[in-house]
């Protein structure tokens, strides 16, 4: 993931490779470190950095799970389909 982000930003941005690597690693690790090039990135570059921050925050495994379809499986039980009866309770006062 980080390799493709570095490759993409290297192709779209006019910054040194080491600065792009630091920005990508910092965004993915959500450390807050920066070399100050984030403000001068193009809109596409800023969106890539924001996406890396989001993926780094929620984790790569959960991000991949968003794209994997859930399999329908037999869970071994089913919910009842009948209506339940409501029972009214009467409170009887004792006469004194």
ZITAWO-V277313 format. One record per residue. OMEGA is omega in whole degrees, -180 to 180 (none if undefined). NEAR is the number of other ideal C-beta (glycine too) atoms within 12 Angstrom. D_CENTER is the distance of its C-alpha to the mean C-alpha in Angstrom with 2 decimals. Layout:
omega=OMEGA near=NEAR d_center=D_CENTER
omega=OMEGA near=NEAR d_center=D_CENTER
This chain:
omega=-179 near=22 d_center=14.85
omega=179 near=24 d_center=16.49
omega=-180 near=14 d_center=19.79
omega=177 near=16 d_center=18.83
omega=178 near=31 d_center=17.34
omega=179 near=29 d_center=20.62
omega=180 near=17 d_center=22.65
omega=-179 near=23 d_center=21.20
omega=177 near=35 d_center=21.70
omega=-180 near=22 d_center=25.11
omega=-175 near=17 d_center=26.14
omega=-175 near=20 d_center=25.15
omega=179 near=28 d_center=26.01
omega=180 near=15 d_center=29.38
omega=178 near=26 d_center=28.52
omega=-177 near=15 d_center=29.59
omega=-178 near=18 d_center=27.58
omega=179 near=14 d_center=27.31
omega=178 near=25 d_center=25.87
omega=179 near=34 d_center=23.14
omega=179 near=24 d_center=22.38
omega=180 near=25 d_center=22.23
omega=-179 near=38 d_center=19.91
omega=-180 near=39 d_center=17.44
omega=179 near=27 d_center=17.66
omega=179 near=25 d_center=17.39
omega=-179 near=36 d_center=14.30
omega=179 near=31 d_center=12.48
omega=-177 near=20 d_center=14.05
omega=-179 near=19 d_center=13.41
omega=180 near=16 d_center=17.14
omega=178 near=12 d_center=18.38
omega=-180 near=18 d_center=21.20
omega=173 near=23 d_center=22.49
omega=176 near=21 d_center=25.70
omega=-179 near=13 d_center=25.77
omega=-176 near=27 d_center=25.08
omega=-179 near=28 d_center=21.82
omega=-178 near=13 d_center=23.98
omega=177 near=18 d_center=26.09
omega=175 near=28 d_center=23.45
omega=-180 near=19 d_center=23.60
omega=179 near=12 d_center=21.19
omega=178 near=16 d_center=19.64
omega=178 near=30 d_center=19.42
omega=177 near=21 d_center=17.78
omega=177 near=19 d_center=15.11
omega=178 near=32 d_center=14.61
omega=179 near=36 d_center=14.45
omega=177 near=21 d_center=11.92
omega=177 near=23 d_center=9.63
omega=177 near=34 d_center=10.47
omega=180 near=26 d_center=9.82
omega=179 near=20 d_center=6.20
omega=178 near=27 d_center=5.97
omega=-179 near=25 d_center=8.51
omega=-177 near=17 d_center=7.16
omega=177 near=17 d_center=4.53
omega=-177 near=16 d_center=7.04
omega=-179 near=18 d_center=8.50
omega=180 near=12 d_center=9.50
omega=177 near=14 d_center=6.51
omega=178 near=19 d_center=5.59
omega=179 near=12 d_center=9.30
omega=177 near=12 d_center=9.56
omega=-175 near=14 d_center=8.14
omega=179 near=11 d_center=11.27
omega=-179 near=10 d_center=13.68
omega=178 near=7 d_center=15.87
omega=178 near=8 d_center=16.86
omega=175 near=7 d_center=20.49
omega=-177 near=6 d_center=22.92
omega=178 near=6 d_center=24.80
omega=-176 near=7 d_center=27.76
omega=173 near=8 d_center=26.85
omega=177 near=5 d_center=30.55
omega=175 near=6 d_center=30.99
omega=-179 near=7 d_center=31.14
omega=179 near=7 d_center=31.37
omega=-178 near=7 d_center=34.86
omega=-179 near=6 d_center=35.72
omega=175 near=6 d_center=38.80
omega=179 near=6 d_center=39.09
omega=177 near=8 d_center=39.85
omega=176 near=6 d_center=43.11
omega=-178 near=6 d_center=43.18
omega=178 near=6 d_center=45.90
omega=178 near=6 d_center=47.59
omega=177 near=6 d_center=49.16
omega=177 near=6 d_center=52.44
omega=-179 near=6 d_center=53.44
omega=179 near=6 d_center=57.18
omega=174 near=6 d_center=58.83
omega=176 near=5 d_center=61.71
omega=-177 near=4 d_center=64.79
omega=none near=3 d_center=66.41
